[in-house]
């Protein structure tokens, strides 16, 4: 049974709200420097949104902390989801070649965020302070909502080989940005990007692995989309 426009708008709105809440909380936390290191008696355990420099506390160090924050793939994915779902909420019938690509980006990027964090990063980078609230929203709740909204409300028929290939451009831009910035400051937002410690061969191999996994995931979503788009045959 087809969903009403009102229902679809509500689902898109919930999805957008989840992304903006997670992003807003992280921005607020970093703006005022509200993350405190864990007091374990050992070397401090850095949160996922760790800083690449020894910045001043409070608002004085806000610009540097915010630049660090917005250099995380998690944050890029939250922004893409937030913008795309807000636009769909405002106009559920929105269409266009570029918008279709960004819609696919929103699904793929937030899926990578959720899977990589929960399987690889979360166990090693436990959230601290208020990030204990924002992190689950960004890394678990928003990814799950985004996938469920796609399955339930679409839009349908946007997964094509051409659109998937175009959707990979933004993540590739992120990789180049991260490596370029890292070469300048000597620091990286994620360990697996650290060419200083592991070298370019390791980093590029890992990145290619994630890229290949993303293509596989895109193929799965494409299959789901086709199955949900297919009209039942008349008996």
ChimeraX commands (.cxc) that place a marker at each C-alpha (Angstrom):
marker #1 position 0.00,0.00,0.00 radius 0.5
marker #1 position 1.38,3.37,-1.05 radius 0.5
marker #1 position 2.13,5.82,1.73 radius 0.5
marker #1 position 0.36,9.15,1.82 radius 0.5
marker #1 position 2.34,12.33,1.22 radius 0.5
marker #1 position 1.73,13.34,4.83 radius 0.5
marker #1 position 3.20,10.08,6.14 radius 0.5
marker #1 position 6.23,10.36,3.88 radius 0.5
marker #1 position 6.79,13.95,4.97 radius 0.5
marker #1 position 6.66,12.88,8.61 radius 0.5
marker #1 position 9.21,10.12,8.05 radius 0.5
marker #1 position 11.53,12.42,6.13 radius 0.5
marker #1 position 11.16,15.02,8.89 radius 0.5
marker #1 position 12.03,12.54,11.65 radius 0.5
marker #1 position 15.09,11.44,9.68 radius 0.5
marker #1 position 16.23,15.03,9.18 radius 0.5
marker #1 position 15.62,15.89,12.84 radius 0.5
marker #1 position 17.73,12.97,14.02 radius 0.5
marker #1 position 20.67,14.07,11.86 radius 0.5
marker #1 position 20.42,17.74,12.92 radius 0.5
marker #1 position 20.12,16.86,16.62 radius 0.5
marker #1 position 23.29,14.75,16.52 radius 0.5
marker #1 position 25.17,17.38,14.53 radius 0.5
marker #1 position 23.90,20.21,16.71 radius 0.5
marker #1 position 24.94,18.47,19.91 radius 0.5
marker #1 position 28.47,17.77,18.66 radius 0.5
marker #1 position 28.82,21.36,17.44 radius 0.5
marker #1 position 27.67,22.71,20.82 radius 0.5
marker #1 position 30.03,20.37,22.69 radius 0.5
marker #1 position 33.05,21.38,20.63 radius 0.5
marker #1 position 32.11,25.06,20.56 radius 0.5
marker #1 position 32.38,25.29,24.33 radius 0.5
marker #1 position 34.94,22.50,24.83 radius 0.5
marker #1 position 32.68,20.40,27.03 radius 0.5
marker #1 position 34.43,17.04,26.55 radius 0.5
marker #1 position 36.54,16.01,29.53 radius 0.5
marker #1 position 39.17,13.21,29.37 radius 0.5
marker #1 position 38.45,10.00,31.22 radius 0.5
marker #1 position 40.07,9.94,34.67 radius 0.5
marker #1 position 41.52,6.43,34.63 radius 0.5
marker #1 position 44.93,7.13,36.11 radius 0.5
marker #1 position 46.43,6.25,32.74 radius 0.5
marker #1 position 46.93,8.16,29.52 radius 0.5
marker #1 position 43.64,9.86,28.52 radius 0.5
marker #1 position 41.48,7.94,26.11 radius 0.5
marker #1 position 40.56,10.22,23.24 radius 0.5
marker #1 position 36.92,10.33,22.19 radius 0.5
marker #1 position 36.08,9.73,18.54 radius 0.5
marker #1 position 35.88,13.48,18.07 radius 0.5
marker #1 position 39.39,13.89,19.42 radius 0.5
marker #1 position 41.44,16.99,18.72 radius 0.5
marker #1 position 44.50,17.02,16.49 radius 0.5
marker #1 position 46.11,19.81,18.50 radius 0.5
marker #1 position 46.48,21.15,22.03 radius 0.5
marker #1 position 43.85,23.87,21.81 radius 0.5
marker #1 position 42.76,26.44,24.36 radius 0.5
marker #1 position 39.76,25.59,26.50 radius 0.5
marker #1 position 36.37,27.26,26.16 radius 0.5
marker #1 position 35.50,29.57,23.28 radius 0.5
marker #1 position 39.15,30.52,22.72 radius 0.5
marker #1 position 39.86,27.12,21.18 radius 0.5
marker #1 position 36.48,26.80,19.43 radius 0.5
marker #1 position 37.63,27.55,15.85 radius 0.5
marker #1 position 40.31,24.84,15.91 radius 0.5
marker #1 position 38.03,22.31,17.61 radius 0.5
marker #1 position 35.25,22.97,15.10 radius 0.5
marker #1 position 37.62,22.53,12.16 radius 0.5
marker #1 position 38.62,19.19,13.66 radius 0.5
marker #1 position 34.99,18.22,14.19 radius 0.5
marker #1 position 33.96,19.01,10.63 radius 0.5
marker #1 position 36.88,16.96,9.33 radius 0.5
marker #1 position 35.23,13.71,10.42 radius 0.5
marker #1 position 33.38,11.52,7.92 radius 0.5
marker #1 position 30.68,11.08,10.53 radius 0.5
marker #1 position 29.93,14.79,10.41 radius 0.5
marker #1 position 29.97,14.90,6.62 radius 0.5
marker #1 position 27.44,12.07,6.54 radius 0.5
marker #1 position 25.22,13.80,9.12 radius 0.5
marker #1 position 25.19,16.99,7.04 radius 0.5
marker #1 position 24.31,15.14,3.84 radius 0.5
marker #1 position 21.50,13.24,5.57 radius 0.5
marker #1 position 20.23,16.40,7.27 radius 0.5
marker #1 position 20.17,18.48,4.09 radius 0.5
marker #1 position 18.71,15.77,1.83 radius 0.5
marker #1 position 15.99,14.72,4.25 radius 0.5
marker #1 position 15.07,18.33,5.03 radius 0.5
marker #1 position 14.62,18.99,1.32 radius 0.5
marker #1 position 12.50,15.86,0.96 radius 0.5
marker #1 position 10.44,16.92,3.96 radius 0.5
marker #1 position 9.80,20.30,2.34 radius 0.5
marker #1 position 9.00,18.68,-0.99 radius 0.5
marker #1 position 8.50,14.87,-1.03 radius 0.5
marker #1 position 8.25,15.01,-4.81 radius 0.5
marker #1 position 11.65,16.66,-5.23 radius 0.5
marker #1 position 13.60,15.24,-8.16 radius 0.5
marker #1 position 16.63,16.04,-10.28 radius 0.5
marker #1 position 19.82,14.25,-11.35 radius 0.5
marker #1 position 22.10,15.85,-8.74 radius 0.5
marker #1 position 19.58,15.44,-5.95 radius 0.5
marker #1 position 19.23,11.73,-6.71 radius 0.5
marker #1 position 23.00,11.37,-6.36 radius 0.5
marker #1 position 23.02,13.12,-2.98 radius 0.5
marker #1 position 20.09,10.98,-1.81 radius 0.5
marker #1 position 22.16,7.88,-2.57 radius 0.5
marker #1 position 25.12,9.57,-0.85 radius 0.5
marker #1 position 23.02,10.10,2.26 radius 0.5
marker #1 position 22.19,6.38,2.47 radius 0.5
marker #1 position 25.66,5.06,1.64 radius 0.5
marker #1 position 27.66,7.51,3.77 radius 0.5
marker #1 position 25.53,7.10,6.89 radius 0.5
marker #1 position 25.64,3.31,6.45 radius 0.5
marker #1 position 29.45,3.40,6.31 radius 0.5
marker #1 position 29.44,5.67,9.37 radius 0.5
marker #1 position 27.30,3.28,11.37 radius 0.5
marker #1 position 29.09,0.09,10.34 radius 0.5
marker #1 position 32.68,1.37,10.67 radius 0.5
marker #1 position 32.04,3.03,14.01 radius 0.5
marker #1 position 30.16,0.17,15.65 radius 0.5
marker #1 position 32.50,-2.54,14.35 radius 0.5
marker #1 position 35.90,-0.82,14.39 radius 0.5
marker #1 position 35.96,2.51,16.20 radius 0.5
marker #1 position 33.41,2.39,19.00 radius 0.5
marker #1 position 35.16,-0.26,21.11 radius 0.5
marker #1 position 38.43,1.72,21.00 radius 0.5
marker #1 position 37.04,5.25,21.29 radius 0.5
marker #1 position 34.37,5.26,24.01 radius 0.5
marker #1 position 32.36,8.51,24.00 radius 0.5
marker #1 position 32.96,10.88,26.90 radius 0.5
marker #1 position 30.90,13.54,28.60 radius 0.5
marker #1 position 27.94,14.75,26.56 radius 0.5
marker #1 position 29.24,12.74,23.61 radius 0.5
marker #1 position 27.76,9.74,25.39 radius 0.5
marker #1 position 24.41,11.17,24.26 radius 0.5
marker #1 position 25.34,12.55,20.84 radius 0.5
marker #1 position 27.44,9.58,19.70 radius 0.5
marker #1 position 24.63,6.97,19.75 radius 0.5
marker #1 position 22.40,9.42,17.86 radius 0.5
marker #1 position 25.01,9.93,15.14 radius 0.5
marker #1 position 26.43,6.44,14.87 radius 0.5
marker #1 position 23.43,4.19,15.57 radius 0.5
marker #1 position 20.07,5.96,15.66 radius 0.5
marker #1 position 20.46,8.15,12.57 radius 0.5
marker #1 position 21.91,5.35,10.42 radius 0.5
marker #1 position 19.08,3.00,11.40 radius 0.5
marker #1 position 16.40,5.64,10.82 radius 0.5
marker #1 position 17.89,6.58,7.44 radius 0.5
marker #1 position 17.88,2.98,6.21 radius 0.5
marker #1 position 14.37,2.32,7.52 radius 0.5
marker #1 position 13.00,5.51,5.96 radius 0.5
marker #1 position 14.57,4.55,2.63 radius 0.5
marker #1 position 12.96,1.12,2.79 radius 0.5
marker #1 position 9.57,2.44,3.86 radius 0.5
marker #1 position 9.29,5.75,2.02 radius 0.5
marker #1 position 11.84,5.79,-0.80 radius 0.5
marker #1 position 12.00,7.64,-3.13 radius 0.5
marker #1 position 12.11,4.66,-5.47 radius 0.5
marker #1 position 14.01,3.95,-8.68 radius 0.5
marker #1 position 16.95,6.27,-7.98 radius 0.5
marker #1 position 19.58,3.55,-7.59 radius 0.5
marker #1 position 21.23,3.16,-10.99 radius 0.5
marker #1 position 24.79,2.32,-11.95 radius 0.5
marker #1 position 25.38,5.89,-13.11 radius 0.5
marker #1 position 23.98,7.43,-9.92 radius 0.5
marker #1 position 25.95,5.05,-7.69 radius 0.5
marker #1 position 29.19,5.91,-9.49 radius 0.5
marker #1 position 28.45,9.62,-9.11 radius 0.5
marker #1 position 27.64,9.14,-5.43 radius 0.5
marker #1 position 31.15,7.79,-4.80 radius 0.5
marker #1 position 32.66,11.16,-5.76 radius 0.5
marker #1 position 31.86,12.85,-2.43 radius 0.5
marker #1 position 33.46,10.12,-0.26 radius 0.5
marker #1 position 36.52,10.18,-2.54 radius 0.5
marker #1 position 36.72,13.96,-2.09 radius 0.5
marker #1 position 36.66,13.36,1.66 radius 0.5
marker #1 position 39.61,10.96,1.38 radius 0.5
marker #1 position 41.68,13.47,-0.61 radius 0.5
marker #1 position 40.76,16.26,1.82 radius 0.5
marker #1 position 41.76,14.14,4.81 radius 0.5
marker #1 position 45.08,13.06,3.32 radius 0.5
marker #1 position 45.89,16.59,2.12 radius 0.5
marker #1 position 45.06,18.14,5.49 radius 0.5
marker #1 position 46.94,15.39,7.29 radius 0.5
marker #1 position 50.04,15.98,5.18 radius 0.5
marker #1 position 50.00,19.61,6.31 radius 0.5
marker #1 position 49.27,19.20,10.03 radius 0.5
marker #1 position 50.65,15.69,10.53 radius 0.5
marker #1 position 47.44,14.47,12.20 radius 0.5
marker #1 position 44.45,12.45,11.01 radius 0.5
marker #1 position 40.87,12.07,12.31 radius 0.5
marker #1 position 40.99,8.26,12.12 radius 0.5
marker #1 position 43.89,5.89,12.79 radius 0.5
marker #1 position 43.43,4.10,9.48 radius 0.5
marker #1 position 44.22,7.37,7.64 radius 0.5
marker #1 position 47.49,7.85,9.51 radius 0.5
marker #1 position 50.08,7.60,6.73 radius 0.5
marker #1 position 52.77,8.82,9.14 radius 0.5
marker #1 position 52.43,5.64,11.21 radius 0.5
marker #1 position 51.28,3.13,8.59 radius 0.5
marker #1 position 52.35,4.51,5.22 radius 0.5
marker #1 position 50.33,5.26,2.09 radius 0.5
marker #1 position 50.18,1.63,0.94 radius 0.5
marker #1 position 48.31,0.54,4.09 radius 0.5
marker #1 position 46.03,3.57,4.12 radius 0.5
marker #1 position 45.12,3.32,0.43 radius 0.5
marker #1 position 44.52,-0.42,0.76 radius 0.5
marker #1 position 42.18,0.18,3.69 radius 0.5
marker #1 position 40.38,2.99,1.86 radius 0.5
marker #1 position 39.97,0.83,-1.25 radius 0.5
marker #1 position 38.52,-1.89,0.97 radius 0.5
marker #1 position 35.92,0.50,2.38 radius 0.5
marker #1 position 35.19,1.80,-1.14 radius 0.5
marker #1 position 34.65,-1.75,-2.40 radius 0.5
marker #1 position 32.41,-2.51,0.59 radius 0.5
marker #1 position 30.44,0.65,-0.17 radius 0.5
marker #1 position 29.87,-0.53,-3.74 radius 0.5
marker #1 position 28.65,-3.88,-2.42 radius 0.5
marker #1 position 26.30,-2.11,0.00 radius 0.5
marker #1 position 25.06,0.10,-2.84 radius 0.5
marker #1 position 24.32,-3.06,-4.84 radius 0.5
marker #1 position 22.32,-4.44,-1.92 radius 0.5
marker #1 position 20.30,-1.24,-1.64 radius 0.5
marker #1 position 19.80,-1.29,-5.41 radius 0.5
marker #1 position 18.39,-4.80,-5.13 radius 0.5
marker #1 position 16.09,-3.78,-2.28 radius 0.5
marker #1 position 14.94,-0.77,-4.27 radius 0.5
marker #1 position 14.18,-2.87,-7.34 radius 0.5
marker #1 position 12.30,-5.43,-5.25 radius 0.5
marker #1 position 10.18,-2.74,-3.62 radius 0.5
marker #1 position 9.59,-0.98,-6.94 radius 0.5
marker #1 position 8.50,-4.09,-8.81 radius 0.5
marker #1 position 4.75,-4.18,-9.32 radius 0.5
marker #1 position 2.97,-7.42,-8.49 radius 0.5
marker #1 position 1.72,-9.36,-11.50 radius 0.5
marker #1 position -1.98,-9.63,-12.03 radius 0.5
marker #1 position -3.27,-13.12,-11.38 radius 0.5
marker link #1:1,2 radius 0.2
marker link #1:2,3 radius 0.2
marker link #1:3,4 radius 0.2
marker link #1:4,5 radius 0.2
marker link #1:5,6 radius 0.2
marker link #1:6,7 radius 0.2
marker link #1:7,8 radius 0.2
marker link #1:8,9 radius 0.2
marker link #1:9,10 radius 0.2
marker link #1:10,11 radius 0.2
marker link #1:11,12 radius 0.2
marker link #1:12,13 radius 0.2
marker link #1:13,14 radius 0.2
marker link #1:14,15 radius 0.2
marker link #1:15,16 radius 0.2
marker link #1:16,17 radius 0.2
marker link #1:17,18 radius 0.2
marker link #1:18,19 radius 0.2
marker link #1:19,20 radius 0.2
marker link #1:20,21 radius 0.2
marker link #1:21,22 radius 0.2
marker link #1:22,23 radius 0.2
marker link #1:23,24 radius 0.2
marker link #1:24,25 radius 0.2
marker link #1:25,26 radius 0.2
marker link #1:26,27 radius 0.2
marker link #1:27,28 radius 0.2
marker link #1:28,29 radius 0.2
marker link #1:29,30 radius 0.2
marker link #1:30,31 radius 0.2
marker link #1:31,32 radius 0.2
marker link #1:32,33 radius 0.2
marker link #1:33,34 radius 0.2
marker link #1:34,35 radius 0.2
marker link #1:35,36 radius 0.2
marker link #1:36,37 radius 0.2
marker link #1:37,38 radius 0.2
marker link #1:38,39 radius 0.2
marker link #1:39,40 radius 0.2
marker link #1:40,41 radius 0.2
marker link #1:41,42 radius 0.2
marker link #1:42,43 radius 0.2
marker link #1:43,44 radius 0.2
marker link #1:44,45 radius 0.2
marker link #1:45,46 radius 0.2
marker link #1:46,47 radius 0.2
marker link #1:47,48 radius 0.2
marker link #1:48,49 radius 0.2
marker link #1:49,50 radius 0.2
marker link #1:50,51 radius 0.2
marker link #1:51,52 radius 0.2
marker link #1:52,53 radius 0.2
marker link #1:53,54 radius 0.2
marker link #1:54,55 radius 0.2
marker link #1:55,56 radius 0.2
marker link #1:56,57 radius 0.2
marker link #1:57,58 radius 0.2
marker link #1:58,59 radius 0.2
marker link #1:59,60 radius 0.2
marker link #1:60,61 radius 0.2
marker link #1:61,62 radius 0.2
marker link #1:62,63 radius 0.2
marker link #1:63,64 radius 0.2
marker link #1:64,65 radius 0.2
marker link #1:65,66 radius 0.2
marker link #1:66,67 radius 0.2
marker link #1:67,68 radius 0.2
marker link #1:68,69 radius 0.2
marker link #1:69,70 radius 0.2
marker link #1:70,71 radius 0.2
marker link #1:71,72 radius 0.2
marker link #1:72,73 radius 0.2
marker link #1:73,74 radius 0.2
marker link #1:74,75 radius 0.2
marker link #1:75,76 radius 0.2
marker link #1:76,77 radius 0.2
marker link #1:77,78 radius 0.2
marker link #1:78,79 radius 0.2
marker link #1:79,80 radius 0.2
marker link #1:80,81 radius 0.2
marker link #1:81,82 radius 0.2
marker link #1:82,83 radius 0.2
marker link #1:83,84 radius 0.2
marker link #1:84,85 radius 0.2
marker link #1:85,86 radius 0.2
marker link #1:86,87 radius 0.2
marker link #1:87,88 radius 0.2
marker link #1:88,89 radius 0.2
marker link #1:89,90 radius 0.2
marker link #1:90,91 radius 0.2
marker link #1:91,92 radius 0.2
marker link #1:92,93 radius 0.2
marker link #1:93,94 radius 0.2
marker link #1:94,95 radius 0.2
marker link #1:95,96 radius 0.2
marker link #1:96,97 radius 0.2
marker link #1:97,98 radius 0.2
marker link #1:98,99 radius 0.2
marker link #1:99,100 radius 0.2
marker link #1:100,101 radius 0.2
marker link #1:101,102 radius 0.2
marker link #1:102,103 radius 0.2
marker link #1:103,104 radius 0.2
marker link #1:104,105 radius 0.2
marker link #1:105,106 radius 0.2
marker link #1:106,107 radius 0.2
marker link #1:107,108 radius 0.2
marker link #1:108,109 radius 0.2
marker link #1:109,110 radius 0.2
marker link #1:110,111 radius 0.2
marker link #1:111,112 radius 0.2
marker link #1:112,113 radius 0.2
marker link #1:113,114 radius 0.2
marker link #1:114,115 radius 0.2
marker link #1:115,116 radius 0.2
marker link #1:116,117 radius 0.2
marker link #1:117,118 radius 0.2
marker link #1:118,119 radius 0.2
marker link #1:119,120 radius 0.2
marker link #1:120,121 radius 0.2
marker link #1:121,122 radius 0.2
marker link #1:122,123 radius 0.2
marker link #1:123,124 radius 0.2
marker link #1:124,125 radius 0.2
marker link #1:125,126 radius 0.2
marker link #1:126,127 radius 0.2
marker link #1:127,128 radius 0.2
marker link #1:128,129 radius 0.2
marker link #1:129,130 radius 0.2
marker link #1:130,131 radius 0.2
marker link #1:131,132 radius 0.2
marker link #1:132,133 radius 0.2
marker link #1:133,134 radius 0.2
marker link #1:134,135 radius 0.2
marker link #1:135,136 radius 0.2
marker link #1:136,137 radius 0.2
marker link #1:137,138 radius 0.2
marker link #1:138,139 radius 0.2
marker link #1:139,140 radius 0.2
marker link #1:140,141 radius 0.2
marker link #1:141,142 radius 0.2
marker link #1:142,143 radius 0.2
marker link #1:143,144 radius 0.2
marker link #1:144,145 radius 0.2
marker link #1:145,146 radius 0.2
marker link #1:146,147 radius 0.2
marker link #1:147,148 radius 0.2
marker link #1:148,149 radius 0.2
marker link #1:149,150 radius 0.2
marker link #1:150,151 radius 0.2
marker link #1:151,152 radius 0.2
marker link #1:152,153 radius 0.2
marker link #1:153,154 radius 0.2
marker link #1:154,155 radius 0.2
marker link #1:155,156 radius 0.2
marker link #1:156,157 radius 0.2
marker link #1:157,158 radius 0.2
marker link #1:158,159 radius 0.2
marker link #1:159,160 radius 0.2
marker link #1:160,161 radius 0.2
marker link #1:161,162 radius 0.2
marker link #1:162,163 radius 0.2
marker link #1:163,164 radius 0.2
marker link #1:164,165 radius 0.2
marker link #1:165,166 radius 0.2
marker link #1:166,167 radius 0.2
marker link #1:167,168 radius 0.2
marker link #1:168,169 radius 0.2
marker link #1:169,170 radius 0.2
marker link #1:170,171 radius 0.2
marker link #1:171,172 radius 0.2
marker link #1:172,173 radius 0.2
marker link #1:173,174 radius 0.2
marker link #1:174,175 radius 0.2
marker link #1:175,176 radius 0.2
marker link #1:176,177 radius 0.2
marker link #1:177,178 radius 0.2
marker link #1:178,179 radius 0.2
marker link #1:179,180 radius 0.2
marker link #1:180,181 radius 0.2
marker link #1:181,182 radius 0.2
marker link #1:182,183 radius 0.2
marker link #1:183,184 radius 0.2
marker link #1:184,185 radius 0.2
marker link #1:185,186 radius 0.2
marker link #1:186,187 radius 0.2
marker link #1:187,188 radius 0.2
marker link #1:188,189 radius 0.2
marker link #1:189,190 radius 0.2
marker link #1:190,191 radius 0.2
marker link #1:191,192 radius 0.2
marker link #1:192,193 radius 0.2
marker link #1:193,194 radius 0.2
marker link #1:194,195 radius 0.2
marker link #1:195,196 radius 0.2
marker link #1:196,197 radius 0.2
marker link #1:197,198 radius 0.2
marker link #1:198,199 radius 0.2
marker link #1:199,200 radius 0.2
marker link #1:200,201 radius 0.2
marker link #1:201,202 radius 0.2
marker link #1:202,203 radius 0.2
marker link #1:203,204 radius 0.2
marker link #1:204,205 radius 0.2
marker link #1:205,206 radius 0.2
marker link #1:206,207 radius 0.2
marker link #1:207,208 radius 0.2
marker link #1:208,209 radius 0.2
marker link #1:209,210 radius 0.2
marker link #1:210,211 radius 0.2
marker link #1:211,212 radius 0.2
marker link #1:212,213 radius 0.2
marker link #1:213,214 radius 0.2
marker link #1:214,215 radius 0.2
marker link #1:215,216 radius 0.2
marker link #1:216,217 radius 0.2
marker link #1:217,218 radius 0.2
marker link #1:218,219 radius 0.2
marker link #1:219,220 radius 0.2
marker link #1:220,221 radius 0.2
marker link #1:221,222 radius 0.2
marker link #1:222,223 radius 0.2
marker link #1:223,224 radius 0.2
marker link #1:224,225 radius 0.2
marker link #1:225,226 radius 0.2
marker link #1:226,227 radius 0.2
marker link #1:227,228 radius 0.2
marker link #1:228,229 radius 0.2
marker link #1:229,230 radius 0.2
marker link #1:230,231 radius 0.2
marker link #1:231,232 radius 0.2
marker link #1:232,233 radius 0.2
marker link #1:233,234 radius 0.2
marker link #1:234,235 radius 0.2
view
